[in-house]
Amino acid sequence: LGENGAGPLYSIAVQNAPSFDGGALQITNAVALLKYRDVETNGAANIHYRHSSLRLMFKPLWTSANAGGSGPGHWARLLEMGEVKAVPPFVGYYSVLFDPKGDMLWFAVQDGATNEFRFAGHVSLLSNRWHQIVLSTSSTNLKMWVDAKQVAFLGQGVNLFPPAAIRAKGFAVGSDPNNANPAKGLIDELETFNYPLGAADNFTIDAALSATGSASPPAIALHWRGPPTNAWTIQRRSEGQTNWSVLSSGSTAWSFTDTNVTTGTRYEY
């Protein structure tokens, strides 16, 4: 469900995988599909096409070829609407995707006539590691960031978008609308905006921390968000103590469960 409670149009062979905070969408199956309306029945838009932005967390189950891997092996979709045609006249589509080697992040649009726009930035992703991806478009420029690093900039606006008949069919998350070309990874915290994001918006992941205690069995589960490539050291001390004890070091995960605790005792992390 979306934040406003709206459900998908279609759901085929998708999985709910453990994430840094709850569950994430996992699409690895060759025929998986999760599709949403572009505009809900109450008139609320889920996706915008001009003066807009997209932000999400992606955990690939593959490594980019330039980082020693082999990539997804196909044009892996993060989000797509419409149908890609090689020659005009086009049907119209809107897509954010990776090349088969996983070395390039592409943004591509076709209208319903003969116009097409494509632009890409170089990326280097590691398997089983969360990466934040941001796309921002406006009347004057296009920008892409991966892990708060700008990987693409174009000093002109993007004014193409699919025709109404294509938009009415909705958009797919993690595959193409024909349940093919899966992202082969996990997607979480997908957000869309009706305005362009700036560089400062890449650092919003730094602001979330939580701790949850359970009595049976005794445990304290920590969750946080931060730069996806950071390695974390977790320390603990009992209330009133001065010295810290190291519980974990070197992990890039955004969660840790401390099971060496006693009910009724206060701890600081």
C-alpha positions in Angstrom: 0.0 0.0 0.0 1.1 3.6 -0.6 1.3 6.1 2.2 -2.2 7.3 1.3 -3.5 3.7 1.5 -3.9 3.1 -2.2 -3.3 -0.4 -3.4 -1.8 -1.6 -6.7 -3.6 -2.4 -9.9 -1.9 -5.7 -10.3 0.5 -7.9 -8.2 2.1 -11.0 -9.8 4.9 -13.1 -8.2 6.3 -10.3 -6.1 7.9 -10.9 -2.7 8.1 -9.1 0.6 11.7 -9.3 1.8 13.3 -8.1 5.1 14.5 -4.6 4.9 16.3 -2.1 7.1 12.9 -1.1 8.6 10.1 -3.7 8.0 9.7 -5.2 4.6 10.8 -4.3 1.0 9.5 -5.1 -2.4 11.7 -7.9 -3.9 11.4 -8.6 -7.6 13.6 -11.4 -9.0 11.1 -13.6 -10.9 11.2 -13.2 -14.6 7.4 -12.7 -14.7 6.9 -10.5 -11.6 4.7 -7.4 -11.7 3.6 -4.7 -9.3 1.6 -2.0 -11.1 0.0 1.2 -9.8 -2.4 3.9 -11.2 -0.7 7.1 -12.3 -3.7 8.9 -10.8 -5.9 7.5 -8.1 -9.7 7.4 -8.2 -9.7 10.4 -5.8 -7.6 12.5 -8.2 -4.3 12.2 -6.3 -1.4 11.7 -8.7 1.1 8.9 -7.9 3.6 10.0 -10.6 4.4 13.3 -12.3 6.2 13.9 -15.6 7.5 17.5 -15.6 9.0 19.5 -12.7 9.1 16.2 -10.8 11.3 13.8 -8.8 11.7 10.2 -7.9 13.6 8.9 -4.8 14.0 5.3 -3.7 16.3 2.8 -2.1 17.6 -0.1 -4.2 19.4 -3.2 -3.1 20.6 -5.1 -6.2 21.2 -8.8 -6.1 23.9 -8.1 -8.7 27.1 -6.1 -8.9 28.0 -3.7 -11.7 30.4 -4.9 -14.3 32.8 -2.0 -13.5 32.9 -3.2 -9.9 33.8 -6.8 -10.8 30.3 -8.2 -11.3 28.2 -9.0 -14.4 25.2 -6.7 -13.9 21.6 -7.7 -14.1 22.1 -9.2 -17.6 19.2 -7.3 -19.2 17.7 -3.8 -19.2 16.5 -3.9 -15.6 13.6 -1.6 -14.8 13.2 0.3 -11.5 10.0 2.0 -12.8 8.3 2.0 -16.2 5.1 3.1 -17.9 4.1 2.3 -21.5 5.8 0.3 -24.2 9.3 0.8 -25.8 9.4 1.0 -29.6 12.6 1.2 -31.6 11.3 3.3 -34.4 8.5 6.0 -34.7 5.6 6.4 -34.5 6.0 5.7 -30.8 3.3 4.4 -28.4 4.9 6.3 -25.6 6.7 5.3 -22.4 8.5 6.6 -19.3 11.3 4.6 -17.7 14.1 4.6 -15.1 16.4 1.6 -15.8 19.8 0.0 -15.7 21.8 -1.2 -18.7 22.5 -5.0 -18.8 26.0 -4.5 -17.3 24.7 -2.4 -14.4 27.1 0.4 -15.3 24.6 3.0 -16.4 21.4 4.4 -14.9 19.1 5.6 -17.7 16.1 7.9 -17.8 14.1 7.6 -21.0 10.9 9.0 -22.4 8.9 8.7 -25.6 5.7 10.6 -26.5 3.0 9.1 -28.8 4.5 10.6 -31.9 8.2 10.7 -33.1 9.9 12.3 -30.1 12.3 10.5 -27.7 14.6 11.6 -24.9 17.3 9.4 -23.3 20.0 10.4 -20.8 22.3 8.3 -18.5 24.8 8.5 -15.7 27.7 6.2 -14.8 27.1 4.1 -11.6 28.9 1.4 -9.7 26.6 -0.7 -7.5 27.5 -3.6 -5.2 25.3 -6.6 -4.6 23.3 -6.9 -1.3 24.0 -3.2 -0.4 21.4 -0.5 -0.2 21.9 2.4 -2.7 19.8 5.6 -2.7 18.7 6.7 -6.2 17.3 10.2 -7.0 16.0 11.5 -10.3 15.0 15.2 -10.6 13.6 16.9 -13.7 12.6 20.5 -14.3 12.1 23.0 -17.1 15.8 23.8 -17.0 17.7 20.7 -16.1 17.9 17.0 -15.3 19.9 15.6 -12.4 20.6 12.1 -11.1 22.2 11.1 -7.8 23.3 7.8 -6.4 24.3 7.6 -2.8 24.3 11.4 -2.6 26.8 11.7 -5.5 25.6 13.4 -8.6 26.1 11.0 -11.5 24.3 12.9 -14.3 23.5 16.5 -15.2 21.9 17.9 -18.2 21.3 21.7 -18.6 18.0 21.5 -20.4 14.5 20.6 -19.5 12.6 17.4 -20.2 9.2 18.2 -21.8 8.1 14.8 -23.1 5.7 12.5 -21.5 3.5 9.5 -22.7 0.0 10.2 -24.1 -3.1 10.0 -21.9 -4.0 6.5 -23.1 -0.7 5.1 -22.0 -0.7 6.9 -18.6 -4.2 5.6 -17.9 -2.7 2.0 -17.9 -0.5 2.9 -14.9 3.2 2.2 -14.1 5.2 -0.8 -13.0 7.7 -0.8 -10.1 10.7 -3.2 -10.4 9.9 -4.5 -13.9 8.3 -3.4 -17.2 4.5 -3.3 -17.5 4.6 -6.6 -19.3 6.0 -8.3 -16.2 9.5 -8.8 -17.8 13.0 -7.3 -17.3 12.9 -7.4 -13.5 15.2 -5.1 -11.4 16.6 -8.3 -9.7 16.8 -6.7 -6.3 14.9 -5.0 -3.5 13.1 -1.6 -3.7 12.1 0.4 -0.6 11.1 3.9 0.4 9.8 4.8 -3.1 8.7 8.4 -3.2 7.5 10.6 -6.0 7.3 14.4 -6.0 5.6 17.1 -8.1 8.7 19.4 -7.9 12.4 18.9 -8.5 14.6 17.8 -5.6 17.9 19.5 -4.8 21.3 18.2 -3.5 20.2 18.7 0.1 17.3 16.2 -0.4 19.9 13.4 -0.9 20.7 13.6 2.9 17.2 13.0 4.3 18.1 9.3 5.0 20.3 10.5 7.9 17.5 11.4 10.1 15.7 8.2 11.2 16.6 6.2 14.4 14.5 3.8 16.4 14.8 1.1 19.1 12.2 -1.6 20.0 12.4 -3.7 23.1 10.9 -7.2 23.7 10.7 -9.1 26.9 10.4 -12.7 25.7 13.0 -13.4 24.7 14.8 -10.3 26.0 16.1 -8.2 23.1 16.5 -4.7 21.8 16.2 -4.2 18.0 17.9 -1.1 16.6 17.0 0.4 13.2 18.4 3.4 11.4 19.1 5.0 8.0 22.2 6.6 6.8 24.6 6.8 3.8 24.2 3.3 2.2 28.0 2.7 1.8 28.9 3.6 5.5 30.3 0.9 7.7 28.8 1.1 11.2 30.2 0.5 14.7 27.7 -0.2 17.4 28.5 0.4 21.0 26.6 0.0 24.3 26.8 1.0 27.9 24.5 0.5 30.8 22.9 3.7 32.2 25.3 5.6 34.4 28.5 3.9 33.1 31.3 5.7 31.4 32.9 3.1 29.1 31.4 1.8 25.9 31.5 -1.8 24.8 31.6 -2.6 21.0 28.8 -4.9 19.9 29.4 -4.9 16.2 31.8 -3.3 13.7 32.2 -3.0 10.0 28.7 -3.9 9.0 26.8 -1.8 6.3 23.4 -3.1 7.5 20.9 -0.6 8.9 19.7 -2.8 11.8 21.1 -4.7 14.8 19.5 -6.8 17.4 21.1 -7.0 20.9 20.1 -10.2 22.6 22.5 -9.9 25.5 20.2 -7.8 27.6 18.3 -8.1 30.8 14.7 -7.1 31.3 14.3 -4.0 33.5 17.8 -2.7 32.7 18.4 0.6 30.7 21.0 0.7 28.0 22.5 3.4 25.9 23.7 2.8 22.3 
